[in-house]
Amino acid sequence: MATQIINNDTDYQVDIFEDHTDLTLVEGYDLAVSNANGIYNEHFRDAHMVINGHIDVLSEQGGFAGIVTYGTGDLIEVGDKGTISGPRGIELDGDDETVVNRGSIDGTNFGIRGSKGDDHITNFGTISGGYALVMDDGADTIINRGKIIGSLETGEGADHIDLRGGTVKGLVDGQDGNDVYLIGKNLPHIADSAGHDTLRTTASFTMKPSQGLEVVTAIGHKDVDVTGDKNGNTLGGNAGD
């Protein structure tokens, strides 16, 4: 197990060199890279990265992403003072990765881009980009309690997309797989392109044929209305009237 602490401003890529590395970018310090990535994990397992400072990757000079990992089981935590920006904020190219964001992740192209495996993204801050979140195959879990600015897409797999308490400014598409959505009063623009999909809601909801949903169920105790789209839906009530 290794410990890496970045407590000074630097302009070069920081590499992870062994399994179970704890890496911290201390609040108030900048990692500004012009021709590489901010932090790079080639293949090591179970890295824990804590970002309390600022990662800025300059795309016009050949930079790629704030964080790139090909590892397995990594945990990336962005603190409430932490920021990541670049062409891609975070690139997850390994398996079963976890990101917890309380700060800001911004990508000109992608805020967060996932790969294979069952990835977990929990957002309390802001994730933004041309595509804010694009996940790949696997049973991914997305929990948003903050702001997502840009589209949210997941790939094949039975994805769990919990958008209660947060906002999404962009299209939400679970794509292939039997996905489950949970929503509240901030109704997102859902247009699921494939699979047998279920939406669970604490607020009144009217289905549209373009949304690609098959099942809608009210949850909680409030009195809400659930309306289908005349395409053989399954509708379920809650504990309210």
SULWO-V484431 format. One record per backbone hydrogen bond with DSSP energy under -0.5 kcal/mol. NH is the residue of the N-H (numbers start at 1). CO is the residue of the C=O. If there is no record, write none. Layout:
nh: (NH:NH)
co: (CO:CO)
This chain:
nh: (4:6:7:10:14:15:16:20:21:22:23:23:24:25:26:26:29:31:32:32:33:33:38:39:40:41:42:42:46:48:49:49:50:50:51:51:52:52:53:54:55:56:56:57:58:59:61:62:63:63:64:66:66:67:68:69:70:73:75:76:77:77:78:78:79:79:82:83:84:85:86:88:89:90:91:92:92:93:93:94:95:98:99:100:101:102:102:104:105:106:107:108:109:110:111:112:113:114:119:120:121:122:123:124:124:125:126:127:128:129:130:130:131:132:133:134:135:136:138:140:141:142:143:144:145:145:146:147:148:149:150:150:151:152:153:154:155:159:160:161:161:162:162:163:163:166:167:169:170:172:173:179:180:181:182:183:187:189:190:191:192:194:197:198:199:200:201:202:205:207:211:212:214:215:216:217:218:219:224:227:234:235:236:239)
co: (22:24:5:30:38:13:40:45:18:2:21:48:4:50:6:24:26:54:10:30:31:56:65:66:14:68:16:40:72:21:47:75:23:48:49:77:25:50:25:29:83:31:54:85:33:57:58:59:34:58:36:88:89:89:39:91:41:95:47:98:49:75:76:100:51:77:79:53:104:55:106:64:110:111:67:90:113:69:91:69:71:74:120:76:122:78:100:82:126:84:128:86:87:87:131:132:90:134:117:97:141:99:143:101:122:101:103:147:105:149:107:108:109:151:151:112:153:115:156:138:119:160:121:162:123:143:123:125:167:127:148:169:130:171:133:173:136:157:140:159:180:142:160:161:182:163:146:148:168:189:152:177:159:198:161:200:185:170:188:172:211:175:195:179:215:181:217:183:225:227:208:209:197:197:234:199:236:201:222:205:214:233:216:220)
